Amino acid sequence: MEVHILIEEIRQARKDCGWSQRFLAERIGCSAQVIKRLEAGIGSVETLVAVMDALEFRLTGVGPGMTLANQLREKRRKRGWSVAATATKTGLSPSTILNLERGGGSVASLVRLLGKLAPTARRRAPERAYWGEGDKADRDSRFTPPKFLEAIHEAFGEIDLDPCGHILSPVKAKRCFLLSEGDNGLTDKWSGRFAFVNPPFSQQQKWLRRAHEQWTAGHIETVVCLVPTRTDSEWFQEVLSKVAKVYLLKGRLRFADPRGQEQATPFSVMLVILGSTAPQRIRLQESVSGLWMI
Ligand SMILES: C[S@@+](CC[C@H](N)C(=O)[O-])C[C@H]1O[C@@H](n2cnc3c(N)ncnc32)[C@H](O)[C@@H]1O
């Protein structure tokens, strides 16, 4: 049986992590045999998705969406294909297609669907922080400069929530989610008026999606995310940029690491702002140099 490129890439991703089939199986709570079969293209989409999550394996070339099921549905809609037309093109039954769009089904039918619907679907290159060589262990714990925080405070008022806080960070929020306290900003519900988010840059996309999801759900009124300027993903262009105001900062910010040593980013950064008012944006541009992305 021919193994789809997606399955081959998943196998490669596991190897890149240095994980055996057994280790991956233990992480997601199945047997090594299940992983072996999956890597031969046999198994359920449910297991495949669990494996993709464990490997932080994301796809490009499918539609926008938080889950593979949503991405498939969005891609089909974007191409203007009805379920019946998709069934004719793929040789799958309409109920199989609907099942795949609900997160069910088999890997074999998924592969068949992708072959017609999204033939260019590939693994998205893993995100990296690019803080440079050495000291990679703490690259995700770089703190927002205090002067910059003052400008944020001036423009947006007091910070209600820092969903990715750190005990040593100068961010003074009414509420902080701290990994050290067992909190998790990616799963705990956000609340309050204003959240300031300087996330681990190696997981930028994940955090932007979380911010967008919590804001869309109405859990938080205004969210300001400070992240590297990466605007190339389909999701950014098709979804986030349509609702967010994006401010491209001029120059480089100097972030401090947990030992207090400062370093300017070797990449440009931007603010992705959800739910802001015109006066807030005017105040921001008065104290922070930058350019609005239109
Ligand atoms: C770039 S630092 C920013 C710290 C602080 N928010 C600031 O702006 O100075 C990102 C922090 O997110 C924390 N973090 C990573 N994953 C997290 C999670 N799932 N939930 C909460 N915090 C997380 C890390 O401990 C790290 O200190």
PDBQT file of the ligand as one rigid body, heavy atoms in Angstrom, charges set to zero:
ROOT
HETATM    1  C1  LIG A 301       8.124  35.315  26.774  1.00  0.00    +0.000 C 
HETATM    2  S1  LIG A 301       7.766  34.926  28.454  1.00  0.00    +0.000 S 
HETATM    3  C2  LIG A 301       6.835  36.332  28.910  1.00  0.00    +0.000 C 
HETATM    4  C3  LIG A 301       6.612  36.519  30.362  1.00  0.00    +0.000 C 
HETATM    5  C4  LIG A 301       5.728  37.708  30.688  1.00  0.00    +0.000 C 
HETATM    6  N1  LIG A 301       4.380  37.487  30.169  1.00  0.00    +0.000 N 
HETATM    7  C5  LIG A 301       6.294  38.983  30.142  1.00  0.00    +0.000 C 
HETATM    8  O1  LIG A 301       5.734  39.542  29.210  1.00  0.00    +0.000 OA
HETATM    9  O2  LIG A 301       7.298  39.448  30.649  1.00  0.00    +0.000 OA
HETATM   10  C6  LIG A 301       6.588  33.657  28.261  1.00  0.00    +0.000 C 
HETATM   11  C7  LIG A 301       6.261  32.915  29.535  1.00  0.00    +0.000 C 
HETATM   12  O3  LIG A 301       5.165  32.056  29.293  1.00  0.00    +0.000 OA
HETATM   13  C8  LIG A 301       5.220  31.015  30.238  1.00  0.00    +0.000 C 
HETATM   14  N2  LIG A 301       4.420  29.905  29.696  1.00  0.00    +0.000 N 
HETATM   15  C9  LIG A 301       4.756  29.010  28.741  1.00  0.00    +0.000 A 
HETATM   16  N3  LIG A 301       3.730  28.161  28.480  1.00  0.00    +0.000 NA
HETATM   17  C10 LIG A 301       2.723  28.542  29.312  1.00  0.00    +0.000 A 
HETATM   18  C11 LIG A 301       1.401  28.054  29.536  1.00  0.00    +0.000 A 
HETATM   19  N4  LIG A 301       0.919  27.014  28.836  1.00  0.00    +0.000 N 
HETATM   20  N5  LIG A 301       0.639  28.690  30.462  1.00  0.00    +0.000 NA
HETATM   21  C12 LIG A 301       1.106  29.749  31.158  1.00  0.00    +0.000 A 
HETATM   22  N6  LIG A 301       2.349  30.233  30.981  1.00  0.00    +0.000 NA
HETATM   23  C13 LIG A 301       3.143  29.650  30.070  1.00  0.00    +0.000 A 
HETATM   24  C14 LIG A 301       6.698  30.698  30.390  1.00  0.00    +0.000 C 
HETATM   25  O4  LIG A 301       6.953  30.333  31.709  1.00  0.00    +0.000 OA
HETATM   26  C15 LIG A 301       7.364  32.038  30.056  1.00  0.00    +0.000 C 
HETATM   27  O5  LIG A 301       7.885  32.624  31.205  1.00  0.00    +0.000 OA
ENDROOT
TORSDOF 0
